[in-house]
Each structure stands twice: as structure tokens, then as C-alpha cells.
Amino acid sequence: MCGIVVVARRPATRPPPDREVLLEQLARAVAGLGDTAAVDVLAEQLADAAAAVESVDRLLRGTPGVRALLGDPTLGAAIEQHVRILEAAAAAVETELDGLFLRAPTGGRSIRDLEAINAGLVRLRDAVWAVGRDRLRAASAVAELAGPEPGAAALEAYTSVQVALSAIDRLEVRGRDSAGLHVLVHDHELDLAEPEVAQLLDDRRDPLFVSGAVRVADGHLSFVYKAAAEIGELGDNTAELRRAIRNDSFLRRALASATACAVVLAHTRWASVGIISEANAHPVNSDEAGVDTRPYAIAALNGDVD
């Protein structure tokens, strides 16, 4: 009962969405729900409003959406204002439908009509939730992880990290006694023989591959972050992982290059075998004492390692 996450992305080629396009679509959704008393066309109104909000959700997905929100500090607040208005409008529609049922079993409408209205309402609420709770929150989390003035490559990498951390939050119901996240950075353009970098690598070398350990693999950099606790609540592990990643200046340095790219592997564990510890938390690597000729491998798995 563990959970595994991997995020491998190509650099985004889609440009960041335009502010005016986003706000125009949200304003259209708000205006379309301005007169919810017109029950005869309510299903159509809800479908149109939901389609407009869904288009905003699609535009804000991925790093183009993150770049748009982080590049314009006022955009998120403007979107959030529209989200609150739409949430209130959806609540008003639900109240109106409840009133119709109180007056008559079907409110004078056919069951099919009421099902269409309810389907439109659910669709609208899902889209509004995605924009307000997923897109805005993701951009804010990426900004916190990446620090001030991240480059495009760093935003790609930290967006992948955010996707993985968010997935762990959802998967922790499968097991939460430990969790780990691995970032493999290639094309970082760091000179690994440079004294300061070499010292950082030496300081972060750990034979048990516990949280904060770093390895060099064919010139790539292998960063791992882990949390383990027998007693805790859902979300504790990802909070610890976020703190470690946010405070890792070496990772930020590795991702500062315009060519840097990251593959992220994450895992949340239910320890059916083995003690609960950072060393036993996944991802694990292929290090073996006295053996350094094999290809370097990282893995997260459900089951035993023999």
C-alpha cells in the first residue's frame, strides 16, 4: 500500500497565457450567471460558464500558467476575485434549485431538465475549484520552492517538484510513515571539480542516502529528500520535504542554468517490512559498498529489495 510518482517533462513551448484573455473568460462566466432566475435556460447558462472557466484552467496548467501568474503579481488576485464571485453564484443556483424542489417535487421541470442543470452546476464548480485551488495554489507553491527570480529552467524543475509533492499528498492515504523525493538534474553546467562545488558535494555525501544526500552520476546531480516518522498526520511528510527543498541553495544553484532539466521521482510508504527510517524510505539508489563500476540507478518500488 505505497504510492509512486514520477514527473519527466520536456520544456514547455506554449507561451504564457495573456492576462486579458484569462480575465475576459472569467468575466464572461460571471456575466452568464447574472440572471439565474431564468430557469428555462439555466442548464445552458451553467454549461457556457463552465466552458469559459475550463478554458482558463487549461491555459493556466503547467509552467506556462505558472509563468503567467508569477510574472504578473496582480493577476492571481484578479482571478481569485472572479473565483469568489463564481462560487457565490454557484451557491445561489443550488439554493434556487432547493427552493424549486420545496415548491414541487420537480419544480415544474422534467427530471431530464433538472439533471442537466445539476450536471452543469457540478461541472462549473469543478472548474472553479481547479482554477482557485489547483492553479493558483500551484503557482504560489512553486514560487515558494524556487525563491526569487527563478529562470525558465528552474520554474520547469520546481513545477515538476510541486506536481510530485501534491501527488504525495493525495497518495498518503496508501501509507504515510515515510516519504521521499528525488531530483535528477542534468545539463546543469556546473563545474563539479571547482573547489566550492566539490566541497558541497563532499559535505552532502552520505552512505545511507538519507535526506539531503547528493550523488554525481555520469555528470548528472542526484538530490534526495526524505522524511520518516512512526506517528504523524497526513501532510506532515510533504511539509518536511518542502522545507528541505525550499532551503537547498545547492539545488537552486544546479537549476540556475538555462539548460538545466530535472526528472522527479517520489514515493510515500507504508512499512509492511523493515523499520521506519530515512534510510529505509524510498527512493533508494544502487550504491553498494566497495562497488563503483555499475551504472547509477534510482528506484521507488512497492515490495522487498533482495
Contacts in CASP RR format, 6 or more apart in sequence:
PFRMAT RR
TARGET T0000
AUTHOR 0000-0000-0000
METHOD contacts of the structure
MODEL  1
MCGIVVVARRPATRPPPDREVLLEQLARAVAGLGDTAAVDVLAEQLADAA
AAVESVDRLLRGTPGVRALLGDPTLGAAIEQHVRILEAAAAAVETELDGL
FLRAPTGGRSIRDLEAINAGLVRLRDAVWAVGRDRLRAASAVAELAGPEP
GAAALEAYTSVQVALSAIDRLEVRGRDSAGLHVLVHDHELDLAEPEVAQL
LDDRRDPLFVSGAVRVADGHLSFVYKAAAEIGELGDNTAELRRAIRNDSF
LRRALASATACAVVLAHTRWASVGIISEANAHPVNSDEAGVDTRPYAIAA
LNGDVD
1 174 0 8 1.000
1 175 0 8 1.000
1 270 0 8 1.000
1 272 0 8 1.000
1 302 0 8 1.000
2 174 0 8 1.000
2 175 0 8 1.000
2 267 0 8 1.000
2 268 0 8 1.000
2 269 0 8 1.000
2 270 0 8 1.000
2 282 0 8 1.000
2 302 0 8 1.000
2 303 0 8 1.000
3 168 0 8 1.000
3 171 0 8 1.000
3 174 0 8 1.000
3 175 0 8 1.000
3 267 0 8 1.000
3 268 0 8 1.000
3 269 0 8 1.000
3 302 0 8 1.000
4 265 0 8 1.000
4 266 0 8 1.000
4 267 0 8 1.000
4 300 0 8 1.000
4 301 0 8 1.000
4 302 0 8 1.000
5 163 0 8 1.000
5 164 0 8 1.000
5 167 0 8 1.000
5 168 0 8 1.000
5 171 0 8 1.000
5 264 0 8 1.000
5 265 0 8 1.000
5 266 0 8 1.000
5 267 0 8 1.000
6 164 0 8 1.000
6 263 0 8 1.000
6 264 0 8 1.000
6 265 0 8 1.000
6 266 0 8 1.000
7 160 0 8 1.000
7 161 0 8 1.000
7 163 0 8 1.000
7 164 0 8 1.000
7 263 0 8 1.000
7 264 0 8 1.000
8 263 0 8 1.000
8 264 0 8 1.000
9 156 0 8 1.000
9 159 0 8 1.000
9 160 0 8 1.000
11 152 0 8 1.000
11 153 0 8 1.000
11 156 0 8 1.000
11 261 0 8 1.000
12 62 0 8 1.000
12 63 0 8 1.000
12 64 0 8 1.000
12 156 0 8 1.000
14 64 0 8 1.000
15 64 0 8 1.000
16 64 0 8 1.000
16 65 0 8 1.000
16 67 0 8 1.000
16 68 0 8 1.000
16 71 0 8 1.000
17 59 0 8 1.000
17 60 0 8 1.000
17 64 0 8 1.000
17 65 0 8 1.000
17 68 0 8 1.000
19 68 0 8 1.000
19 72 0 8 1.000
19 75 0 8 1.000
19 78 0 8 1.000
21 59 0 8 1.000
22 56 0 8 1.000
22 59 0 8 1.000
22 60 0 8 1.000
22 68 0 8 1.000
22 75 0 8 1.000
22 79 0 8 1.000
23 78 0 8 1.000
23 79 0 8 1.000
23 82 0 8 1.000
25 52 0 8 1.000
25 53 0 8 1.000
25 55 0 8 1.000
25 56 0 8 1.000
26 52 0 8 1.000
26 53 0 8 1.000
26 56 0 8 1.000
26 79 0 8 1.000
26 82 0 8 1.000
26 83 0 8 1.000
26 86 0 8 1.000
27 82 0 8 1.000
28 48 0 8 1.000
28 49 0 8 1.000
28 52 0 8 1.000
29 48 0 8 1.000
29 49 0 8 1.000
29 50 0 8 1.000
29 52 0 8 1.000
29 53 0 8 1.000
29 82 0 8 1.000
29 86 0 8 1.000
29 124 0 8 1.000
30 49 0 8 1.000
30 82 0 8 1.000
30 85 0 8 1.000
30 86 0 8 1.000
30 89 0 8 1.000
32 45 0 8 1.000
32 48 0 8 1.000
32 49 0 8 1.000
33 45 0 8 1.000
33 46 0 8 1.000
33 49 0 8 1.000
33 86 0 8 1.000
33 89 0 8 1.000
33 90 0 8 1.000
33 93 0 8 1.000
34 89 0 8 1.000
36 42 0 8 1.000
36 45 0 8 1.000
36 89 0 8 1.000
36 92 0 8 1.000
36 93 0 8 1.000
36 96 0 8 1.000
37 96 0 8 1.000
38 45 0 8 1.000
39 96 0 8 1.000
39 100 0 8 1.000
39 109 0 8 1.000
39 117 0 8 1.000
42 93 0 8 1.000
42 117 0 8 1.000
43 113 0 8 1.000
43 116 0 8 1.000
43 117 0 8 1.000
43 119 0 8 1.000
43 120 0 8 1.000
46 93 0 8 1.000
46 117 0 8 1.000
46 120 0 8 1.000
46 121 0 8 1.000
46 123 0 8 1.000
46 124 0 8 1.000
47 120 0 8 1.000
47 123 0 8 1.000
49 86 0 8 1.000
49 89 0 8 1.000
49 124 0 8 1.000
50 120 0 8 1.000
50 123 0 8 1.000
50 124 0 8 1.000
50 126 0 8 1.000
50 127 0 8 1.000
53 86 0 8 1.000
53 124 0 8 1.000
53 127 0 8 1.000
53 128 0 8 1.000
53 131 0 8 1.000
54 123 0 8 1.000
54 127 0 8 1.000
56 79 0 8 1.000
56 127 0 8 1.000
56 131 0 8 1.000
57 127 0 8 1.000
57 130 0 8 1.000
57 131 0 8 1.000
57 134 0 8 1.000
57 135 0 8 1.000
59 65 0 8 1.000
59 68 0 8 1.000
60 68 0 8 1.000
60 69 0 8 1.000
60 131 0 8 1.000
60 135 0 8 1.000
60 139 0 8 1.000
61 135 0 8 1.000
62 138 0 8 1.000
62 159 0 8 1.000
63 152 0 8 1.000
63 155 0 8 1.000
63 156 0 8 1.000
63 159 0 8 1.000
65 135 0 8 1.000
65 139 0 8 1.000
66 138 0 8 1.000
66 139 0 8 1.000
66 142 0 8 1.000
66 155 0 8 1.000
66 159 0 8 1.000
67 152 0 8 1.000
67 155 0 8 1.000
68 75 0 8 1.000
69 75 0 8 1.000
69 76 0 8 1.000
69 79 0 8 1.000
69 135 0 8 1.000
69 136 0 8 1.000
69 139 0 8 1.000
70 139 0 8 1.000
70 142 0 8 1.000
70 143 0 8 1.000
70 155 0 8 1.000
76 136 0 8 1.000
76 139 0 8 1.000
79 131 0 8 1.000
79 132 0 8 1.000
79 135 0 8 1.000
79 136 0 8 1.000
80 132 0 8 1.000
80 136 0 8 1.000
83 128 0 8 1.000
83 131 0 8 1.000
83 132 0 8 1.000
83 136 0 8 1.000
86 124 0 8 1.000
86 128 0 8 1.000
87 125 0 8 1.000
87 128 0 8 1.000
90 121 0 8 1.000
90 124 0 8 1.000
90 125 0 8 1.000
90 128 0 8 1.000
93 117 0 8 1.000
93 121 0 8 1.000
94 121 0 8 1.000
97 114 0 8 1.000
97 117 0 8 1.000
97 118 0 8 1.000
97 121 0 8 1.000
100 106 0 8 1.000
100 107 0 8 1.000
100 108 0 8 1.000
100 109 0 8 1.000
101 107 0 8 1.000
106 114 0 8 1.000
107 114 0 8 1.000
109 117 0 8 1.000
138 159 0 8 1.000
138 162 0 8 1.000
138 163 0 8 1.000
138 166 0 8 1.000
141 162 0 8 1.000
141 165 0 8 1.000
141 166 0 8 1.000
141 242 0 8 1.000
142 155 0 8 1.000
142 158 0 8 1.000
142 159 0 8 1.000
142 162 0 8 1.000
144 242 0 8 1.000
144 246 0 8 1.000
145 158 0 8 1.000
145 161 0 8 1.000
145 162 0 8 1.000
145 242 0 8 1.000
145 245 0 8 1.000
145 246 0 8 1.000
146 154 0 8 1.000
146 155 0 8 1.000
146 158 0 8 1.000
146 252 0 8 1.000
147 246 0 8 1.000
147 252 0 8 1.000
150 158 0 8 1.000
150 252 0 8 1.000
150 255 0 8 1.000
151 256 0 8 1.000
151 258 0 8 1.000
152 258 0 8 1.000
153 255 0 8 1.000
153 256 0 8 1.000
153 257 0 8 1.000
153 258 0 8 1.000
153 259 0 8 1.000
153 260 0 8 1.000
153 261 0 8 1.000
154 252 0 8 1.000
154 255 0 8 1.000
154 256 0 8 1.000
154 260 0 8 1.000
156 261 0 8 1.000
156 262 0 8 1.000
157 183 0 8 1.000
157 185 0 8 1.000
157 255 0 8 1.000
157 260 0 8 1.000
157 261 0 8 1.000
157 262 0 8 1.000
157 264 0 8 1.000
158 255 0 8 1.000
160 262 0 8 1.000
160 263 0 8 1.000
160 264 0 8 1.000
161 181 0 8 1.000
161 183 0 8 1.000
161 245 0 8 1.000
161 262 0 8 1.000
161 264 0 8 1.000
163 264 0 8 1.000
164 181 0 8 1.000
164 264 0 8 1.000
164 265 0 8 1.000
164 266 0 8 1.000
165 181 0 8 1.000
165 238 0 8 1.000
165 241 0 8 1.000
165 242 0 8 1.000
165 266 0 8 1.000
167 266 0 8 1.000
168 179 0 8 1.000
168 180 0 8 1.000
168 181 0 8 1.000
168 237 0 8 1.000
168 238 0 8 1.000
168 241 0 8 1.000
168 266 0 8 1.000
168 267 0 8 1.000
168 268 0 8 1.000
169 234 0 8 1.000
169 235 0 8 1.000
169 238 0 8 1.000
171 268 0 8 1.000
172 179 0 8 1.000
172 234 0 8 1.000
172 235 0 8 1.000
172 237 0 8 1.000
172 238 0 8 1.000
172 268 0 8 1.000
173 234 0 8 1.000
174 268 0 8 1.000
174 270 0 8 1.000
175 268 0 8 1.000
175 269 0 8 1.000
175 270 0 8 1.000
176 232 0 8 1.000
176 234 0 8 1.000
176 235 0 8 1.000
176 236 0 8 1.000
176 237 0 8 1.000
176 268 0 8 1.000
176 270 0 8 1.000
177 228 0 8 1.000
177 229 0 8 1.000
177 230 0 8 1.000
177 269 0 8 1.000
177 270 0 8 1.000
177 271 0 8 1.000
177 276 0 8 1.000
178 226 0 8 1.000
178 227 0 8 1.000
178 228 0 8 1.000
178 229 0 8 1.000
178 237 0 8 1.000
178 268 0 8 1.000
178 269 0 8 1.000
178 271 0 8 1.000
178 276 0 8 1.000
178 277 0 8 1.000
178 278 0 8 1.000
178 280 0 8 1.000
178 281 0 8 1.000
178 282 0 8 1.000
179 226 0 8 1.000
179 227 0 8 1.000
179 228 0 8 1.000
179 237 0 8 1.000
179 238 0 8 1.000
179 241 0 8 1.000
179 266 0 8 1.000
179 267 0 8 1.000
179 268 0 8 1.000
179 269 0 8 1.000
179 281 0 8 1.000
180 211 0 8 1.000
180 224 0 8 1.000
180 225 0 8 1.000
180 226 0 8 1.000
180 227 0 8 1.000
180 237 0 8 1.000
180 241 0 8 1.000
180 266 0 8 1.000
180 267 0 8 1.000
180 268 0 8 1.000
180 281 0 8 1.000
180 282 0 8 1.000
180 283 0 8 1.000
181 224 0 8 1.000
181 225 0 8 1.000
181 226 0 8 1.000
181 241 0 8 1.000
181 245 0 8 1.000
181 264 0 8 1.000
181 265 0 8 1.000
181 266 0 8 1.000
181 267 0 8 1.000
181 283 0 8 1.000
182 222 0 8 1.000
182 223 0 8 1.000
182 224 0 8 1.000
182 225 0 8 1.000
182 264 0 8 1.000
182 265 0 8 1.000
182 266 0 8 1.000
182 283 0 8 1.000
182 298 0 8 1.000
182 300 0 8 1.000
183 222 0 8 1.000
183 223 0 8 1.000
183 224 0 8 1.000
183 225 0 8 1.000
183 245 0 8 1.000
183 251 0 8 1.000
183 262 0 8 1.000
183 263 0 8 1.000
183 264 0 8 1.000
184 217 0 8 1.000
184 220 0 8 1.000
184 221 0 8 1.000
184 222 0 8 1.000
184 223 0 8 1.000
184 262 0 8 1.000
184 263 0 8 1.000
184 264 0 8 1.000
184 265 0 8 1.000
184 298 0 8 1.000
185 220 0 8 1.000
185 221 0 8 1.000
185 223 0 8 1.000
185 251 0 8 1.000
185 254 0 8 1.000
185 255 0 8 1.000
185 260 0 8 1.000
185 261 0 8 1.000
185 262 0 8 1.000
186 219 0 8 1.000
186 220 0 8 1.000
186 221 0 8 1.000
186 260 0 8 1.000
186 261 0 8 1.000
186 262 0 8 1.000
186 263 0 8 1.000
187 257 0 8 1.000
187 259 0 8 1.000
187 260 0 8 1.000
187 261 0 8 1.000
188 220 0 8 1.000
188 221 0 8 1.000
188 254 0 8 1.000
188 255 0 8 1.000
188 257 0 8 1.000
188 259 0 8 1.000
188 260 0 8 1.000
189 257 0 8 1.000
189 259 0 8 1.000
189 260 0 8 1.000
190 197 0 8 1.000
190 221 0 8 1.000
190 253 0 8 1.000
190 254 0 8 1.000
190 257 0 8 1.000
191 197 0 8 1.000
192 198 0 8 1.000
192 201 0 8 1.000
192 216 0 8 1.000
192 219 0 8 1.000
200 214 0 8 1.000
200 250 0 8 1.000
201 214 0 8 1.000
201 216 0 8 1.000
204 212 0 8 1.000
204 213 0 8 1.000
204 214 0 8 1.000
204 250 0 8 1.000
205 213 0 8 1.000
205 214 0 8 1.000
205 215 0 8 1.000
206 212 0 8 1.000
206 213 0 8 1.000
207 287 0 8 1.000
207 289 0 8 1.000
208 278 0 8 1.000
208 279 0 8 1.000
209 215 0 8 1.000
209 224 0 8 1.000
209 279 0 8 1.000
209 284 0 8 1.000
209 285 0 8 1.000
209 287 0 8 1.000
210 224 0 8 1.000
210 226 0 8 1.000
210 278 0 8 1.000
210 279 0 8 1.000
211 224 0 8 1.000
211 225 0 8 1.000
211 226 0 8 1.000
211 227 0 8 1.000
211 244 0 8 1.000
211 278 0 8 1.000
212 223 0 8 1.000
212 224 0 8 1.000
212 225 0 8 1.000
212 226 0 8 1.000
212 244 0 8 1.000
212 248 0 8 1.000
213 223 0 8 1.000
213 224 0 8 1.000
214 221 0 8 1.000
214 222 0 8 1.000
214 223 0 8 1.000
214 224 0 8 1.000
214 250 0 8 1.000
215 221 0 8 1.000
215 222 0 8 1.000
215 285 0 8 1.000
215 287 0 8 1.000
215 296 0 8 1.000
216 222 0 8 1.000
217 296 0 8 1.000
218 296 0 8 1.000
221 254 0 8 1.000
222 285 0 8 1.000
222 296 0 8 1.000
222 298 0 8 1.000
223 248 0 8 1.000
223 250 0 8 1.000
223 251 0 8 1.000
223 254 0 8 1.000
224 283 0 8 1.000
224 285 0 8 1.000
225 241 0 8 1.000
225 244 0 8 1.000
225 245 0 8 1.000
225 248 0 8 1.000
226 241 0 8 1.000
226 278 0 8 1.000
226 281 0 8 1.000
227 236 0 8 1.000
227 237 0 8 1.000
227 238 0 8 1.000
227 240 0 8 1.000
227 241 0 8 1.000
227 244 0 8 1.000
227 278 0 8 1.000
227 281 0 8 1.000
228 237 0 8 1.000
228 276 0 8 1.000
228 277 0 8 1.000
228 278 0 8 1.000
228 280 0 8 1.000
228 281 0 8 1.000
229 236 0 8 1.000
229 237 0 8 1.000
229 276 0 8 1.000
230 276 0 8 1.000
237 268 0 8 1.000
245 251 0 8 1.000
254 260 0 8 1.000
255 262 0 8 1.000
265 283 0 8 1.000
265 298 0 8 1.000
265 299 0 8 1.000
265 300 0 8 1.000
266 283 0 8 1.000
266 300 0 8 1.000
267 281 0 8 1.000
267 282 0 8 1.000
267 283 0 8 1.000
267 300 0 8 1.000
269 280 0 8 1.000
269 281 0 8 1.000
269 282 0 8 1.000
271 280 0 8 1.000
272 303 0 8 1.000
273 303 0 8 1.000
273 304 0 8 1.000
274 280 0 8 1.000
282 299 0 8 1.000
282 300 0 8 1.000
282 301 0 8 1.000
283 298 0 8 1.000
283 299 0 8 1.000
283 300 0 8 1.000
284 298 0 8 1.000
284 299 0 8 1.000
284 300 0 8 1.000
284 305 0 8 1.000
285 296 0 8 1.000
285 297 0 8 1.000
285 298 0 8 1.000
285 299 0 8 1.000
286 294 0 8 1.000
286 295 0 8 1.000
286 296 0 8 1.000
286 297 0 8 1.000
286 298 0 8 1.000
286 299 0 8 1.000
288 294 0 8 1.000
END
